[in-house]
Amino acid sequence: MTALLDAFGIKGSLLLAQAVNFGIVLVALWYFLYKPIAKILAERQQMVAQGVADAAEAQQKLAQADTEAAGRVGAADQAAEGIVKSARSEAAEERAKMLREAEARATQIRTDAESRAAEESARVRRESEKDIARLALIAAEKVLQKHD
């Protein structure tokens, strides 16, 4: 085998020295390069995993916030419907009250007008009776004056 190695110009001692040097370089590269890079990659992998977990949590919180917002909007809609219903019922009550008051005022005005009309009619009748009585006296005087 030595003859074969000598034929190719390879010396065993140099081959052994190169193998030792290669081992030393391999150990140095493994210690100074591979371990730090592996550590950095592990940290980045952990950061990416944390980012994915945070994104999933944020998505869950967003869905929960949407559900909560929908619930609040529904509650606000119900409250608004209650307020509108209450306002409509109060408006109907106020309208009925105003109608009753207007009817009462109209009845009072009608009663007052009828009362005034009756008083005016009675006053006109009294004046007419006075006028008729006066005219009757005047006519009687004229008749008596003609007979005299």
Phi and psi restraints in degrees (value plus and minus 20) as a CYANA .aco file:
   2 THR   PHI     -83.9   -43.9
   2 THR   PSI     -58.3   -18.3
   3 ALA   PHI     -84.6   -44.6
   3 ALA   PSI     -59.2   -19.2
   4 LEU   PHI     -84.9   -44.9
   4 LEU   PSI     -64.5   -24.5
   5 LEU   PHI     -86.0   -46.0
   5 LEU   PSI     -58.1   -18.1
   6 ASP   PHI     -87.3   -47.3
   6 ASP   PSI     -53.3   -13.3
   7 ALA   PHI     -85.0   -45.0
   7 ALA   PSI     -54.3   -14.3
   8 PHE   PHI    -110.1   -70.1
   8 PHE   PSI     -23.8    16.2
   9 GLY   PHI      61.1   101.1
   9 GLY   PSI       7.6    47.6
  10 ILE   PHI    -123.4   -83.4
  10 ILE   PSI     109.1   149.1
  11 LYS   PHI    -124.1   -84.1
  11 LYS   PSI     115.5   155.5
  12 GLY   PHI     -80.7   -40.7
  12 GLY   PSI     -61.1   -21.1
  13 SER   PHI     -86.7   -46.7
  13 SER   PSI     -59.6   -19.6
  14 LEU   PHI     -87.2   -47.2
  14 LEU   PSI     -58.5   -18.5
  15 LEU   PHI     -82.9   -42.9
  15 LEU   PSI     -61.4   -21.4
  16 LEU   PHI     -86.4   -46.4
  16 LEU   PSI     -62.5   -22.5
  17 ALA   PHI     -84.2   -44.2
  17 ALA   PSI     -60.6   -20.6
  18 GLN   PHI     -87.2   -47.2
  18 GLN   PSI     -56.1   -16.1
  19 ALA   PHI     -85.5   -45.5
  19 ALA   PSI     -61.6   -21.6
  20 VAL   PHI     -85.3   -45.3
  20 VAL   PSI     -64.9   -24.9
  21 ASN   PHI     -81.1   -41.1
  21 ASN   PSI     -62.5   -22.5
  22 PHE   PHI     -81.4   -41.4
  22 PHE   PSI     -61.3   -21.3
  23 GLY   PHI     -82.5   -42.5
  23 GLY   PSI     -62.4   -22.4
  24 ILE   PHI     -85.0   -45.0
  24 ILE   PSI     -65.0   -25.0
  25 VAL   PHI     -82.3   -42.3
  25 VAL   PSI     -61.3   -21.3
  26 LEU   PHI     -82.0   -42.0
  26 LEU   PSI     -65.2   -25.2
  27 VAL   PHI     -84.6   -44.6
  27 VAL   PSI     -63.7   -23.7
  28 ALA   PHI     -83.0   -43.0
  28 ALA   PSI     -64.1   -24.1
  29 LEU   PHI     -84.7   -44.7
  29 LEU   PSI     -60.4   -20.4
  30 TRP   PHI     -84.0   -44.0
  30 TRP   PSI     -64.5   -24.5
  31 TYR   PHI     -93.2   -53.2
  31 TYR   PSI     -65.5   -25.5
  32 PHE   PHI    -110.9   -70.9
  32 PHE   PSI     -39.8     0.2
  33 LEU   PHI    -137.3   -97.3
  33 LEU   PSI     -72.1   -32.1
  34 TYR   PHI     -86.4   -46.4
  34 TYR   PSI     -66.8   -26.8
  35 LYS   PHI     -82.0   -42.0
  35 LYS   PSI     -68.1   -28.1
  36 PRO   PHI     -83.1   -43.1
  36 PRO   PSI     -60.2   -20.2
  37 ILE   PHI     -86.3   -46.3
  37 ILE   PSI     -60.8   -20.8
  38 ALA   PHI     -82.7   -42.7
  38 ALA   PSI     -59.2   -19.2
  39 LYS   PHI     -85.2   -45.2
  39 LYS   PSI     -64.8   -24.8
  40 ILE   PHI     -82.7   -42.7
  40 ILE   PSI     -62.5   -22.5
  41 LEU   PHI     -83.7   -43.7
  41 LEU   PSI     -59.4   -19.4
  42 ALA   PHI     -84.6   -44.6
  42 ALA   PSI     -61.6   -21.6
  43 GLU   PHI     -83.9   -43.9
  43 GLU   PSI     -64.1   -24.1
  44 ARG   PHI     -84.5   -44.5
  44 ARG   PSI     -59.3   -19.3
  45 GLN   PHI     -82.9   -42.9
  45 GLN   PSI     -59.9   -19.9
  46 GLN   PHI     -86.3   -46.3
  46 GLN   PSI     -60.0   -20.0
  47 MET   PHI     -84.7   -44.7
  47 MET   PSI     -60.8   -20.8
  48 VAL   PHI     -85.0   -45.0
  48 VAL   PSI     -63.1   -23.1
  49 ALA   PHI     -82.9   -42.9
  49 ALA   PSI     -60.4   -20.4
  50 GLN   PHI     -84.3   -44.3
  50 GLN   PSI     -60.6   -20.6
  51 GLY   PHI     -82.2   -42.2
  51 GLY   PSI     -61.3   -21.3
  52 VAL   PHI     -84.8   -44.8
  52 VAL   PSI     -62.4   -22.4
  53 ALA   PHI     -84.5   -44.5
  53 ALA   PSI     -62.5   -22.5
  54 ASP   PHI     -83.9   -43.9
  54 ASP   PSI     -59.9   -19.9
  55 ALA   PHI     -84.5   -44.5
  55 ALA   PSI     -61.1   -21.1
  56 ALA   PHI     -84.5   -44.5
  56 ALA   PSI     -61.3   -21.3
  57 GLU   PHI     -85.0   -45.0
  57 GLU   PSI     -61.5   -21.5
  58 ALA   PHI     -84.2   -44.2
  58 ALA   PSI     -60.0   -20.0
  59 GLN   PHI     -84.1   -44.1
  59 GLN   PSI     -60.7   -20.7
  60 GLN   PHI     -84.6   -44.6
  60 GLN   PSI     -63.0   -23.0
  61 LYS   PHI     -84.8   -44.8
  61 LYS   PSI     -57.7   -17.7
  62 LEU   PHI     -83.5   -43.5
  62 LEU   PSI     -64.2   -24.2
  63 ALA   PHI     -82.4   -42.4
  63 ALA   PSI     -60.9   -20.9
  64 GLN   PHI     -85.5   -45.5
  64 GLN   PSI     -60.7   -20.7
  65 ALA   PHI     -85.5   -45.5
  65 ALA   PSI     -59.2   -19.2
  66 ASP   PHI     -82.2   -42.2
  66 ASP   PSI     -63.8   -23.8
  67 THR   PHI     -82.9   -42.9
  67 THR   PSI     -63.7   -23.7
  68 GLU   PHI     -84.9   -44.9
  68 GLU   PSI     -61.4   -21.4
  69 ALA   PHI     -84.3   -44.3
  69 ALA   PSI     -60.9   -20.9
  70 ALA   PHI     -82.9   -42.9
  70 ALA   PSI     -59.8   -19.8
  71 GLY   PHI     -83.4   -43.4
  71 GLY   PSI     -62.7   -22.7
  72 ARG   PHI     -86.3   -46.3
  72 ARG   PSI     -59.7   -19.7
  73 VAL   PHI     -84.1   -44.1
  73 VAL   PSI     -61.2   -21.2
  74 GLY   PHI     -82.4   -42.4
  74 GLY   PSI     -63.4   -23.4
  75 ALA   PHI     -84.1   -44.1
  75 ALA   PSI     -60.5   -20.5
  76 ALA   PHI     -84.9   -44.9
  76 ALA   PSI     -58.7   -18.7
  77 ASP   PHI     -82.7   -42.7
  77 ASP   PSI     -63.8   -23.8
  78 GLN   PHI     -84.0   -44.0
  78 GLN   PSI     -62.0   -22.0
  79 ALA   PHI     -83.3   -43.3
  79 ALA   PSI     -61.8   -21.8
  80 ALA   PHI     -84.0   -44.0
  80 ALA   PSI     -60.8   -20.8
  81 GLU   PHI     -82.7   -42.7
  81 GLU   PSI     -60.5   -20.5
  82 GLY   PHI     -82.8   -42.8
  82 GLY   PSI     -61.9   -21.9
  83 ILE   PHI     -85.2   -45.2
  83 ILE   PSI     -64.4   -24.4
  84 VAL   PHI     -83.5   -43.5
  84 VAL   PSI     -63.0   -23.0
  85 LYS   PHI     -82.4   -42.4
  85 LYS   PSI     -62.6   -22.6
  86 SER   PHI     -83.6   -43.6
  86 SER   PSI     -63.5   -23.5
  87 ALA   PHI     -84.1   -44.1
  87 ALA   PSI     -59.6   -19.6
  88 ARG   PHI     -85.0   -45.0
  88 ARG   PSI     -62.1   -22.1
  89 SER   PHI     -87.3   -47.3
  89 SER   PSI     -59.3   -19.3
  90 GLU   PHI     -84.6   -44.6
  90 GLU   PSI     -59.4   -19.4
  91 ALA   PHI     -84.7   -44.7
  91 ALA   PSI     -60.1   -20.1
  92 ALA   PHI     -85.0   -45.0
  92 ALA   PSI     -61.5   -21.5
  93 GLU   PHI     -84.0   -44.0
  93 GLU   PSI     -63.9   -23.9
  94 GLU   PHI     -83.1   -43.1
  94 GLU   PSI     -61.1   -21.1
  95 ARG   PHI     -82.8   -42.8
  95 ARG   PSI     -65.3   -25.3
  96 ALA   PHI     -82.2   -42.2
  96 ALA   PSI     -60.4   -20.4
  97 LYS   PHI     -83.4   -43.4
  97 LYS   PSI     -64.4   -24.4
  98 MET   PHI     -85.2   -45.2
  98 MET   PSI     -58.3   -18.3
  99 LEU   PHI     -83.4   -43.4
  99 LEU   PSI     -63.7   -23.7
 100 ARG   PHI     -81.9   -41.9
 100 ARG   PSI     -63.3   -23.3
 101 GLU   PHI     -84.7   -44.7
 101 GLU   PSI     -61.3   -21.3
 102 ALA   PHI     -84.8   -44.8
 102 ALA   PSI     -61.8   -21.8
 103 GLU   PHI     -83.7   -43.7
 103 GLU   PSI     -60.4   -20.4
 104 ALA   PHI     -84.5   -44.5
 104 ALA   PSI     -62.6   -22.6
 105 ARG   PHI     -84.9   -44.9
 105 ARG   PSI     -60.7   -20.7
 106 ALA   PHI     -83.8   -43.8
 106 ALA   PSI     -61.5   -21.5
 107 THR   PHI     -83.4   -43.4
 107 THR   PSI     -62.3   -22.3
 108 GLN   PHI     -84.0   -44.0
 108 GLN   PSI     -64.1   -24.1
 109 ILE   PHI     -83.8   -43.8
 109 ILE   PSI     -62.7   -22.7
 110 ARG   PHI     -82.7   -42.7
 110 ARG   PSI     -63.5   -23.5
 111 THR   PHI     -82.8   -42.8
 111 THR   PSI     -64.4   -24.4
 112 ASP   PHI     -82.8   -42.8
 112 ASP   PSI     -62.4   -22.4
 113 ALA   PHI     -84.6   -44.6
 113 ALA   PSI     -63.0   -23.0
 114 GLU   PHI     -83.3   -43.3
 114 GLU   PSI     -60.0   -20.0
 115 SER   PHI     -84.7   -44.7
 115 SER   PSI     -64.5   -24.5
 116 ARG   PHI     -84.7   -44.7
 116 ARG   PSI     -59.9   -19.9
 117 ALA   PHI     -83.8   -43.8
 117 ALA   PSI     -61.7   -21.7
 118 ALA   PHI     -84.2   -44.2
 118 ALA   PSI     -62.1   -22.1
 119 GLU   PHI     -84.2   -44.2
 119 GLU   PSI     -63.7   -23.7
 120 GLU   PHI     -83.9   -43.9
 120 GLU   PSI     -62.3   -22.3
 121 SER   PHI     -82.3   -42.3
 121 SER   PSI     -62.9   -22.9
 122 ALA   PHI     -85.2   -45.2
 122 ALA   PSI     -61.0   -21.0
 123 ARG   PHI     -84.7   -44.7
 123 ARG   PSI     -63.6   -23.6
 124 VAL   PHI     -84.2   -44.2
 124 VAL   PSI     -61.1   -21.1
 125 ARG   PHI     -81.9   -41.9
 125 ARG   PSI     -64.1   -24.1
 126 ARG   PHI     -82.3   -42.3
 126 ARG   PSI     -63.9   -23.9
 127 GLU   PHI     -84.4   -44.4
 127 GLU   PSI     -59.7   -19.7
 128 SER   PHI     -83.9   -43.9
 128 SER   PSI     -62.6   -22.6
 129 GLU   PHI     -83.1   -43.1
 129 GLU   PSI     -60.6   -20.6
 130 LYS   PHI     -83.5   -43.5
 130 LYS   PSI     -64.3   -24.3
 131 ASP   PHI     -83.1   -43.1
 131 ASP   PSI     -63.7   -23.7
 132 ILE   PHI     -82.8   -42.8
 132 ILE   PSI     -62.3   -22.3
 133 ALA   PHI     -84.7   -44.7
 133 ALA   PSI     -61.9   -21.9
 134 ARG   PHI     -84.5   -44.5
 134 ARG   PSI     -63.9   -23.9
 135 LEU   PHI     -85.6   -45.6
 135 LEU   PSI     -56.5   -16.5
 136 ALA   PHI     -84.8   -44.8
 136 ALA   PSI     -59.9   -19.9
 137 LEU   PHI     -85.3   -45.3
 137 LEU   PSI     -62.4   -22.4
 138 ILE   PHI     -84.1   -44.1
 138 ILE   PSI     -64.1   -24.1
 139 ALA   PHI     -84.4   -44.4
 139 ALA   PSI     -59.7   -19.7
 140 ALA   PHI     -85.9   -45.9
 140 ALA   PSI     -59.7   -19.7
 141 GLU   PHI     -83.1   -43.1
 141 GLU   PSI     -61.1   -21.1
 142 LYS   PHI     -86.4   -46.4
 142 LYS   PSI     -61.5   -21.5
 143 VAL   PHI     -84.7   -44.7
 143 VAL   PSI     -61.6   -21.6
 144 LEU   PHI     -87.8   -47.8
 144 LEU   PSI     -56.1   -16.1
 145 GLN   PHI     -89.3   -49.3
 145 GLN   PSI     -52.1   -12.1
 146 LYS   PHI     -93.7   -53.7
 146 LYS   PSI     -51.0   -11.0
 147 HIS   PHI    -102.8   -62.8
 147 HIS   PSI     -33.9     6.1
